[in-house]
Amino acid sequence: MDKVNIYMYTTIKGPGAREGSYTYILEYITEKGPVTLTKQDSITATENRAHLLILIRALERLKHPCELEIYTDSEYVRSGALKWLKDWERRGWVTAKGRHVANKEEWQRASELLSRHLVTFCIGETHSYREWIVADTEKREKERRDAGKHGKKG
């Protein structure tokens, strides 16, 4: 089974929906060393939904089952995938408190995609791309905001 690492970062923080930037890196481990694919873009969402959407976008790039390590700062995504997902599905997408699951459609898609792989989550762990992914995503977010400010003046 192929080994792939996914590294994710977003500038979106907090509960309210807002626009921000994100980066994910797919690192495919080969006999000759790692091969990477990097995707950067902007997104409008809450922090939790942003992390989930970024994960989905990265997973959709994988065309066959992999041994997967996912590096993220999102405890929501890790807990959802490893602890809550099976219970939500069993209860018909209702939480233990009887509420509808937030981001239900995204969780359903994530469940489908994650089920194809052997998955390990690494929350907030240092990795070789950590400094770059944070600095470059924050830089792109600053550029995006500055471009928006200048665009509104004209």
N, C-alpha and C positions, 0 to 999 in steps of 0.2 A: 504494500500500500504506500502510495506517495506521501511525503511529508510536506505540509504547507503551513506557514505561519501567516496570520493576519494581524497587522498592527493598525489600530484605529485611534483617531484623535479628532475632536471637534472643539470649536471655540464657544459653542452654545453651552451656557451654564444657567441653571435655575429652572423653575417650574413653568414660567410663561413662554408662549411661543414667540420666537424671534428669529431673525435671519443671522446666519453665521457661516463659517467656513469649516470644511472638514478635509481630512486626508486619510486614505487607507493605503497600506502597502500589502500586497500579496507577495510572500517570499516562498518560492518553490525551491526546495532543497534537492539539488542534483548531485551526482557523483563528482562533477567538476566544480561544485560550489553553488551558492545561491543565485537564483535568477529572480529578479523582482519586477513587479508591475505596480506603478504608483498612480493613484487617482485622486485628484483634488477638485473640489467644486464648492458651491455654496448651497445652503439648504435652509428652509424655514420650518421650524418645528420646536417643540419643547426639548429640553435636554434628553430626557428618556427616549422620546420618539426619534430624535436625531441619531442617537447611538444605535437604536434598533434598525433604522433605515440604512445607516452606513454598513452595518453588519450584513443586512440583506443584499445590498449592492455588491459587497465583496464576495459573499457566498454564491451569488448568481454567476460569477466569473468562473467558478470551479465546475468542470465538466464531468468529473468522475470522483468516486469516493476517495477521501484522503484522511490521513492522520493529521488532525488540525489542532494548532495551538492558536488561541485568539487572545491577543494582548489588548486590553481596554481598561479604561478608568471606571467603567460603568458596572457598579454592583447590581443595578437594575437588570441589565442584560444577563449577567452571569446567574443571578438568582432566578430570574424568569426561566432561563433555559434549563438550569440544573435542578431547581426546586419546585417551581410553581407550574410549569407548562403541563406536565402530565395530569396534575389535579385539575387545572382549568379545562383541559380537553375532556376529562372524565365527567366533570360537572356541567358540561355544555357551555363553556366559556363564561363561567360565573366564579367570582372569587369566594374564598372561605367565608367572607362577610355577606355573601349574597348579592354583591354588586357585579355589574357587567365589567369584564376585563378591559382595562384601558389599552388602546392600540391593538384591539383584537385581530384585525385583518393583517397587521404587520406580524403579530405573534404567530398567526396561522401560517404565514409564508415562511417565517424564520423556522418554525417547527419542521415544516416540510423540507427545507434546505439543510438544516442541522442533522436531521435523521439519516442523511446519506453518509455521514462522516463519523469518525472517532474523535470526539472533541474534548479539549482541555482548555479551561479559561485561566488566564494569568491577569489578575487584577492589579493595576497600578505598579506592575513590576518594571524594573529597569531593563532595558534591552538596547541593542546596538543602534537602533533608529530613534530612540526616545528624544534625545536633544534635538535632532534634526526635524522630526515630525512636529514637535511642539513649536519650535522656532519658525519653521517655514509656514505652518498653518496660521500662526498668529500674524506673521508678516503679510500673508495673502489676505487675511481678514482686515488688517489695517489698510491695505491698498484698496480693498473692496469698499470699505467705509469712506475713505478719502475720495474715491472716484464718485461715490454717491453724493457726497457733499458738494463736490465741484459740479456735478451734473445738475444739481438743484439750483445752483446760482445762475446758470445760463438760461 
